[in-house]
Amino acid sequence: MSKIRVLLADDHHLFREGLANILNSQVDFEVVGEASDGLEALVKARKLVPDLVLMDISMPGCDGLEATQLIKREFPGVTVVVLTVRDEVEKLFEAIRNGAQGYLLKSIRSREMLDLLRGAVRGEAAITPSLGGRMLEEFRRLSQQRVENPAERITVLTAREQDVLGRVAGGATNKEIAETMHVSVHTIKSHMRKILSKLHANGRHEAALLALREGLIPLSRDHLE
């Protein structure tokens, strides 16, 4: 089994060392590089092209959010998960807009973190549970907002794509959406690729945020179940 190659980006050496020990103790993870700021993370990502980048936000020079955007722009296939002490929903949304696949607080237990990181590499959302409820509340708030003429843009997405994206906004994984809609995971991934292309979004969560903000999709009870 091939290991998940990980790049760590954090300006605290002791934290990186502890995190590296946790990851390297697992049979399916391998830490291949470390960086102490965002710019170094970008340089290391170019050199190593890891599967996963664990990114702190507050670092000197180029911060983690900017580095996430730069890395995702050059390497869209690299999974970036933010690992931080900052529990603001605003930072979570900014990370998602910049292409992050997840947002984890450093207070998380190691076992839970490892499970969420494995899911993130598979394309699932990796969000600290304590932030999940607040994120959904913001989704609901955004779903009530409408641009002046959303009908002009809602035609960009097919009815099927709107359904898929609505379920993404409700927190469902590709596998869960596929089971609910009685199609294959491959079909859902194909829908998501088209959605991201049409909305010019960096990731599934950014696409959901954009669609909710502009009234392109509803966040119905069905999507939250």
N, C-alpha and C positions, 0 to 999 in steps of 0.2 A: 504494500500500500504506500503510495507516495505521500510524503508529509506536506503539511501546510507551511509554506515558507513565510516567515513573519519578520517585518521590520518594525522596530520599536522607536518611537519619537517622543522623547520626554527630556526636560532639562535637568531632572534630578537623577543622578547616577545611581544612587541607592535604590530608588524605585525601579529603574530599568533593570538593575541586577536582580532584584526580587522577582519581578515579572518574568524575566528571562528564565529564572530557575523554575518557576511554575510551569511555563510553557514547554521548556525542554524536558520536563519530567513526564510529559505525555508522549505516547507513541506516535501521535499524528501531527505534532507541532514541531517546528524547528526554527529557532531564532537565527536569522542569517545576517542581521545587521542592526546597528543602533545609531540614533541621531539625537543631538541635544538641542536642535532648533529646526524650524520649518524649512529653511533653505538647505540645511544638511540632509533633511529627510528627502527633499526633492532630488538632490544629487545622488543619495544612496538608492532611491527608487529607480533612477535612470540606470544605475550600475547593476543593481540586483534584480529588478523587476519581480518583487515578491508577490505572493498570493494575497497577503494581508498586511496592512499597515495599521498599527495601533498608535493613535495620534493624540497627544495632549493638546489642549488649547493654548494655555498661557505659557509661551516660550519667548525668549528674547529674539529681536529681529523679526523675521517672518513667523507669524503665529500659526497655530495648527489649523485654523479655519482657512486661511489663505493657502497654506501648503496643501490642504486637502483639495481645494479647487484646482491648483496647479497640477497636482499628481493625477487627478481624475481626467483633466483635460488631455494630458499626454498619454495616460495609461487607463483608459476606461474599464479595462478588464480587471484592474487591481481593486480589491475590496479595502475600503478605509473605514475603520471604526474609531470614533472619538472616545478616549478614556480620560475623564476629567473629574475635578472636584466641584465643578460649576453645575448647579442643578437648575439653571434658568431655562425655561421652555424656549425663550427667544434664541438662546445659543443653540439649543437642539435643532430648531427650525433652520437656523443659519447653516448649521453643519449639514443638514439634509439638502438644503438648496445647493450647497457646494459639492454635493455628490457622496457624502458619507452614507454608509449602509447601516450605521448604528451609532448609538450614543450611550455610553456606559459610565456610571459614576464609580469613582475609585473605592467607594465604600462597599462595592459589591463583593459577594463571596466568590472565591476562586472557582469552585465547582460550577456555580451559575454562570460566571463569566465564560468559562471554557465552553459550556453548552451553547451559549449565545454566539460566541465567535464561530463555532462550527456551523451554526445556522446561517450566520452572515455570509460565510464563504459560499453557502449553497443558494444565496440570494434572498434569505429571509431577513426580516427586520431584527436588529439587535438593540433593544431599548430597555434600559433599566426599568423594571416593573413600576417603581414608585413614580416614574415620569409618564408612564403609559396612559394613566387616567387623565392627567393634565393635558396630554397631547390630544386625546380624543375630545376633550372639552373644547380645545381650540379648533379642532376640525369641525365640531358641531357649530361653533360660532361662525367660522368661515363659510360653512355651508348655507348660512342664512343671508350672507352677503351676496349681492348680485351687481355685475357691471351694468352700464346703461342699456346695452343691447347684446346680451349673451347669446341670443339666437343666431347672430352672425357667426359666432365661433363654435357653437356646439355642434354644428354640422361637420366640423373638422373630424370629430370622432364618430365612429359607427355606434349603433346602439349596443352592440356586443362589447366594444371597447369601453364605452361608458359604464357598462355593468362591471367589467373587470376592474376598472380604475376605482369605481365606487367601493368595491370589496377591498381593494388595496388600502383605501382611505379608512376603512373600518378595521384595519389591522390584520387582515387575512394573508397567509403565505400563499405562494404559488400552488403548493400542494393542496391546501384547503380550498382555494378557489376552483382548482381543477375538479376536486371531488364534488363540490357543490354544484358546479355547472356540468358535471358528467362528461368532461373532456380530459385529454392528457395534459400533463404538466408542460410538455413541449408546445402544445397549442397555446397555453396561457403565456408562456415565454415569448412566443411569436407575436401575440397580441401586445405584450408589453414593449417589445422592440418597436412596433409600429406606433404605439402611443408616445414613447419617448421621442421618436423621430418627429412626429407631428407637432408635439408641444415644445420641442427643442429643450427638453429637460435632461438633466444629468443622471437622474435616478428615479426609481418608482415613487419614492416618497415626495420628491420635489414635484413630480408630475401630479400627484394627488393634491398637494398643497395648492399648486397653480390652478387646477381644475375646480377645487372647492372655493378658492378665493374669487374666481371669476364666474362662478355659478354654472360651470360646464357639467357638473355631476351633482346629484343629491347625495346626502349621507343618510340613507334610509335605515329603518329598524332592521330590515333584512340584511343589510351590509354589516351591521354590528353584531349579528348573531353568529 
